[in-house]
């Protein structure tokens, strides 16, 4: 699937990757917890002052909003993960544990906000029931009820969230927890003076991790970061009661996570590990991030989900229909349209995609004959953001 190889890793990073690949199947409790009602709401707090955990991630995804919005994605990161594909060193301050970033995007071409904050400069206010990111974002409440308010130059919103007890666990280990909860939302969103009422199914994602920054106060060298170099996460509402999650994460050239969850608002969740993600067509030219890294993004892709008998349970073909927005780690967010078949029924609609692919920059430069001189790249096409603030 990947045209270009990942960048070089240090021997220490390669050893860590091999250890994780070996131990994850033995230690990860995700498959045991997913069928159960969610009982771990105590972990959903932020961990900025924790002696053990030093990284917290919140994501709210609204995947099928009316045009021209298409989707709304809100990403909040407190701390630094030490993961190759997610750390934004060019946006961060000098102390990894004191960093915070907010990325908010939608299908509107003029709406894209990526901003760095410092946790110890009153730029982020954290209380037992509130996270305030500058003047831009307020998350208030406690599980299972939250209110999310956004104030951005081209968009304002206020959304009430009801987080369910239906969790799709990706990881539950001694050092790393990662899960997604089905949620219901309703509220209003305003763009250019036009106010829309919206409601439906969304997803709330949470992760926390112990990282080297619990002990080490400096940023890791690129070669020493945990070599997660590829990740995609996709959310589709198949109907007003059914949500599909599609995920692949590669660690040092091998899939670490490769699965699909089909979850129903009644509480039942189908989990599949026999899946296939294929890029049918890439974009014509690589995209240049604001920080100088090239990524070859997909234009068309497909997913196949197989049942226990090896038969195709779900198949979809998708096409990205807008310019991807930078800011999900070192990757991009976008909306897409799809058509396919699920349990013998034709389906179509739109969904939300996150896509990160960190590759050897020399390989991609050579392939596309992109000239470089004194470190300044002349790209065939560039990806820009309407609001990127250091």
Residue pairs with C-beta under 8 A, 6 or more apart in sequence:
1 277
1 278
1 279
2 230
2 250
2 357
2 359
3 282
3 296
3 367
4 296
4 357
4 359
4 360
4 363
4 364
4 367
5 253
5 359
5 360
5 363
6 227
6 229
6 230
6 250
6 252
6 253
6 358
6 359
6 360
7 84
7 222
7 229
7 358
7 359
7 360
7 361
8 223
8 360
9 17
9 223
9 227
9 252
10 221
10 223
10 224
12 224
13 223
13 224
13 225
13 226
13 227
13 252
14 227
14 252
16 226
16 227
17 226
17 227
17 251
17 252
18 252
20 226
20 251
20 256
21 251
21 252
21 254
21 256
24 171
24 173
24 256
27 173
27 174
28 171
28 172
28 173
29 169
29 172
29 173
30 169
30 170
30 171
30 172
30 179
31 169
31 271
33 40
33 167
33 169
33 172
33 179
34 167
34 168
34 169
34 261
34 269
34 271
35 269
35 271
36 167
37 165
37 166
37 267
38 164
38 165
38 166
38 167
38 179
38 181
39 165
40 167
40 177
40 179
41 143
41 144
43 177
43 206
43 208
44 143
44 206
45 128
46 56
46 78
46 126
46 131
47 53
47 54
47 55
47 56
47 78
47 79
47 208
48 56
48 78
48 79
48 97
48 119
48 126
51 214
52 210
52 214
53 208
53 209
53 210
53 214
54 79
54 80
54 96
54 97
54 209
54 210
54 211
54 213
54 214
55 77
55 78
55 79
55 80
55 81
55 82
55 207
55 208
55 209
55 210
55 211
55 213
56 77
56 78
56 79
56 206
56 207
56 208
57 75
57 76
57 77
57 78
57 81
57 205
57 206
57 207
57 208
58 74
58 75
58 76
58 131
58 139
58 204
58 205
58 206
59 73
59 74
59 75
59 76
59 203
59 204
59 205
59 206
60 72
60 73
60 74
60 148
60 161
60 183
60 202
60 203
60 204
60 205
61 71
61 72
61 73
61 74
61 202
61 203
61 204
61 205
61 235
61 352
62 71
62 72
62 73
62 159
62 185
62 198
62 200
62 202
62 352
63 71
63 202
63 203
63 235
63 236
63 237
63 350
63 351
63 352
64 70
64 71
64 200
64 236
64 237
64 349
64 350
64 351
64 352
65 71
65 72
65 106
65 107
65 189
65 198
66 196
66 198
67 107
68 107
68 108
69 106
69 107
69 108
69 189
69 191
69 196
70 106
70 107
70 322
70 335
70 350
71 106
71 107
71 333
71 335
71 350
71 351
71 352
72 104
72 105
72 106
72 157
72 189
73 103
73 104
73 105
73 106
73 328
73 333
73 352
73 354
74 102
74 103
74 104
74 137
74 148
74 150
75 101
75 102
75 103
75 104
75 327
75 328
76 100
76 101
76 102
76 131
76 133
76 137
76 139
77 86
77 99
77 100
77 101
77 102
78 99
78 100
78 119
78 124
78 126
79 96
79 97
79 99
79 100
79 211
79 213
80 87
80 92
80 96
80 97
80 99
80 211
80 213
80 219
81 87
81 209
81 211
81 226
82 96
82 211
82 212
82 213
82 220
82 225
82 226
83 225
83 226
83 228
83 329
84 222
84 225
84 226
84 227
84 228
84 229
84 330
84 358
85 228
85 229
85 230
85 231
85 329
85 330
85 331
85 356
85 357
85 358
86 228
86 231
86 329
86 330
86 356
87 219
87 220
87 225
87 329
87 330
88 101
88 116
88 291
88 329
88 330
89 219
89 222
90 291
91 101
91 114
91 116
91 291
91 388
91 390
92 99
92 101
92 116
92 219
93 99
93 116
93 118
94 218
94 219
95 217
96 211
96 213
96 217
96 218
96 219
97 119
97 213
97 214
97 217
98 118
98 119
98 120
99 116
99 117
99 118
99 119
100 116
100 117
100 118
100 119
100 123
100 124
100 133
101 114
101 115
101 116
101 117
102 113
102 114
102 115
102 117
102 133
102 134
102 136
102 137
103 113
103 114
103 327
103 328
103 333
104 111
104 112
104 113
104 136
104 137
104 150
104 152
104 155
105 111
105 112
105 113
105 325
105 327
105 333
106 155
107 322
107 335
108 154
108 155
108 191
109 322
109 323
110 154
110 386
111 152
111 154
111 155
111 191
111 386
112 325
112 326
112 327
112 385
112 386
112 387
113 136
113 152
113 386
113 387
114 326
114 327
114 385
114 387
114 388
114 389
115 133
115 134
115 136
115 387
115 388
115 389
116 389
116 390
117 123
117 124
117 133
117 134
118 124
119 126
123 133
123 134
124 131
124 132
124 133
124 134
125 131
125 132
126 132
128 142
129 140
129 141
129 142
130 138
130 139
130 140
131 137
131 138
131 139
131 140
132 138
132 139
135 151
136 150
136 151
136 152
137 148
137 149
137 150
137 151
138 147
138 148
138 149
138 150
139 146
139 147
139 148
140 146
140 147
140 148
140 149
141 147
141 161
143 163
144 162
144 163
144 164
144 165
145 160
145 161
145 162
145 163
146 160
146 161
146 163
147 158
147 159
147 160
147 161
148 157
148 158
148 159
148 161
149 157
149 158
149 159
150 156
150 157
150 158
152 387
153 386
153 387
154 191
154 192
154 386
155 189
155 190
155 191
156 189
156 190
157 187
157 188
157 189
157 190
158 187
158 188
159 185
159 186
159 187
159 188
159 189
159 198
160 185
160 186
160 187
161 183
161 184
161 185
161 202
161 204
162 183
162 184
162 185
163 181
163 182
163 183
163 204
164 181
164 182
164 183
164 184
164 265
164 267
165 181
165 267
166 181
166 182
166 263
166 265
166 267
166 269
167 179
167 180
167 181
168 179
168 180
168 181
168 182
168 245
168 261
168 263
168 269
168 271
169 178
169 179
170 178
170 179
170 180
170 247
170 257
170 259
171 177
171 178
171 179
171 207
171 257
172 178
172 179
175 209
175 210
176 207
176 208
176 209
176 210
177 206
177 207
177 208
177 209
178 205
178 206
178 207
179 205
179 206
179 207
180 203
180 204
180 205
180 206
180 245
180 261
181 203
181 204
181 205
181 206
182 201
182 203
182 204
182 243
182 263
182 265
183 201
183 202
183 203
183 204
184 199
184 200
184 201
184 202
184 265
185 198
185 199
185 200
185 201
185 202
186 197
186 198
186 199
187 197
187 198
187 199
188 195
188 196
188 197
188 198
189 195
189 196
189 198
190 196
200 237
200 240
201 237
201 240
201 241
201 243
201 265
203 235
203 243
203 245
212 220
226 251
227 251
227 252
228 249
228 250
228 251
228 256
229 250
229 251
229 252
229 253
229 357
229 358
229 359
230 248
230 249
230 250
230 356
230 357
230 358
231 248
231 249
231 250
231 329
231 331
231 354
231 355
231 356
232 246
232 247
232 248
232 277
232 353
232 354
232 355
232 356
233 245
233 246
233 247
233 353
233 354
234 244
234 245
234 246
234 247
234 303
234 351
234 352
234 353
234 354
235 243
235 244
235 245
235 246
235 351
235 352
236 243
236 244
236 246
236 316
236 338
236 349
236 350
236 351
236 352
237 243
237 244
237 349
237 351
238 244
238 262
238 342
238 347
238 349
241 264
241 265
241 266
242 262
242 263
242 264
242 265
243 262
243 263
244 260
244 261
244 262
244 314
244 351
245 260
245 261
245 262
245 263
246 260
246 275
246 277
246 303
247 257
247 258
247 259
247 260
248 255
248 257
248 258
248 277
249 255
249 256
249 257
249 258
250 256
258 273
258 275
258 277
259 271
259 272
259 273
259 275
260 271
260 272
260 275
260 303
260 305
260 314
261 269
261 270
261 271
261 272
262 269
262 270
262 272
262 305
262 314
263 269
263 270
272 305
272 306
272 307
272 313
274 305
274 306
274 307
274 310
275 303
275 304
275 305
275 306
276 302
276 303
276 304
276 306
277 301
277 302
277 303
278 301
278 302
278 303
278 304
279 298
279 300
279 301
280 298
280 299
280 300
280 301
280 302
280 317
281 298
281 299
281 300
282 296
282 297
282 298
282 299
283 296
283 297
283 298
283 299
285 368
285 379
285 380
285 381
286 294
286 295
286 296
286 297
286 364
286 368
286 370
286 379
286 380
286 381
287 294
287 295
287 296
287 297
287 324
287 332
287 381
287 382
287 383
288 294
288 377
288 379
288 381
288 382
288 383
289 295
289 326
289 330
289 383
290 326
290 383
290 384
290 385
290 388
291 330
292 377
293 330
293 358
293 361
294 359
294 361
294 364
294 365
294 368
294 370
294 377
294 379
295 330
295 331
295 332
295 355
295 356
295 357
295 358
295 359
296 357
296 359
296 364
297 320
297 324
297 332
297 355
297 357
298 320
298 355
299 319
299 320
300 317
300 318
300 319
300 320
301 317
301 318
302 315
302 316
302 317
302 318
303 314
303 315
303 316
303 318
304 312
304 314
304 315
305 312
305 313
305 314
305 315
306 312
306 313
307 313
312 341
313 342
313 343
314 340
314 341
314 342
314 343
315 340
315 341
316 338
316 339
316 340
316 341
316 342
316 347
317 338
317 339
317 340
318 336
318 337
318 338
318 351
318 353
319 336
319 337
319 338
320 334
320 335
320 336
320 353
321 335
321 336
321 337
321 350
322 334
322 335
323 334
323 383
324 332
324 333
324 334
324 355
324 383
325 332
325 333
325 334
325 385
326 332
326 383
326 385
326 388
327 333
327 385
327 388
328 354
328 355
328 356
329 356
330 356
330 358
331 354
331 355
331 356
331 357
332 354
332 355
332 356
332 383
333 352
333 353
333 354
333 355
334 352
334 353
334 355
335 350
335 351
335 352
335 353
336 350
336 351
336 352
336 353
337 348
337 349
337 350
338 347
338 348
338 349
338 350
338 351
339 346
339 347
339 348
340 346
340 347
340 348
341 347
364 370
365 372
365 377
368 380
370 377
370 378
370 379
370 380
371 377
371 378
372 378
